[in-house]
Amino acid sequence: MTGSLLVSAAAAALASETAAHWSYQGKTDPTHWAEGNPENAACQSGRRQSPIALSESTAKRVASKDFSIQYEPGTVTLVNNGHTIQANVREANDTVNFKGQTYKLDQFHFHTPSEHTIDGKSYSMELHLVNKSNDGKITVVGIFIKEGKENQALESAFADLPARQTWTGRQAKVDITALIPNDKKALAYSGSLTTPPCSEMVNWIVLEQPIEMSKQQIAAFKAIFHDNHRPLQKLNHRDIDEE
């Protein structure tokens, strides 16, 4: 009896792990994220999903900016979570103010190729800076990355990216302020997380001016994650504001 219970428990644990697993390729790619896991239902049935195709020409112009970004240089912990390289932020002084509410930077991570497009253009990579408010709301700042000169702000982080999945990580100094382009003109809309559970009611601020990373830096990331982007989702009559 005890042996049967142990086998059943092991089978249940394996089933739970399999249901929770997701990826960007094969039988667990984005088209299957909602299968076998009710928590990921929004990935399939959501009406305000991200990423989307952005267009400056059709965006609604906003008279005054609804956001401000206040980041500082600091130390982050780099981890490979099996889906991306994520930098967990330790300092509490990095904030985004959006429509009168303050959001603290929690982590930032990367996708290749870019998840959003702008006026039909895709970029080599996209940086997502995930900011959370005290009441659990999320505002993500998205930044396009194109091939160019070496990004000095990410030099310490990209010098030795964790190639295997691990949550222990290593520390690196990153000038987060320098990751923000000089031109902060942005396209803002209401969307979702681009990974399971694809939760909606996420504020997106996608800056139009890309930043640069060297060919070697981009290659270092692609050597670990060849393709970790979610395909474009339907706009479903959402408004896009140009801030």
Number of C-alpha atoms within 10 A of each C-alpha: 6 7 8 9 10 11 12 12 12 12 12 12 12 12 13 13 11 13 16 19 14 21 18 20 12 10 11 17 14 20 15 18 27 22 16 15 16 13 15 20 17 20 28 15 10 17 17 25 25 28 22 19 18 21 17 15 10 12 16 14 13 11 8 8 13 13 17 14 16 14 20 16 16 17 18 23 18 26 23 20 14 16 19 21 25 22 24 19 19 14 15 12 13 20 19 25 17 17 10 10 13 19 23 22 26 19 19 22 18 25 24 22 21 26 27 25 19 18 11 9 11 18 18 18 27 25 22 21 22 21 23 19 17 10 7 9 14 23 29 25 22 26 26 27 24 21 18 14 13 15 17 16 17 18 16 15 22 19 11 12 18 21 15 12 14 13 14 10 19 15 15 18 15 21 18 20 15 16 20 19 16 10 10 17 15 22 22 24 22 18 25 26 23 20 19 20 18 23 21 19 16 20 19 25 25 27 21 20 17 22 22 21 22 16 14 14 21 20 13 17 21 17 10 18 19 14 18 22 24 22 17 15 19 15 17 9 8 12 13 21 18 24 20
